[in-house]
Amino acid sequence: MLGETPNDPIALALSALAATLGDERRAQRFLDLTGIGTDELKRKASDPQLLAAVLRFLEAFEPDLIAVAEDLGVPPAALVEARRQLEDQ
């Protein structure tokens, strides 16, 4: 749980990635939809573009976006803003 919204979009997105992978159904859907393998995911986990893709994945299915935001203790809008910031890097 992150508490207040962090200023670092990478930290927030990494937390969202961990929450996504921590849910078996969500993790499988993410891996299936992106085609990314677990080895590649490990290598690129801190890549801003990959992290933005994780957040876009969550945004595409609002129940997942809300669930992950609740898990992290942040509003869903914080995840959307983090994605915007990562895409601008």
Sequence and secondary structure as in RCSB ss.txt:
>XXXX:A:sequence
MLGETPNDPIALALSALAATLGDERRAQRFLDLTGIGTDELKRKASDPQLLAAVLRFLEAFEPDLIAVAEDLGVP
PAALVEARRQLEDQ
>XXXX:A:secstr
   S  S HHHHHHHHHHHHHTSHHHHHHHHHHH   HHHHHHTTT HHHHHHHHHHHHTSHHHHHHHHHHHTS 
HHHHHHHHHHHHT 
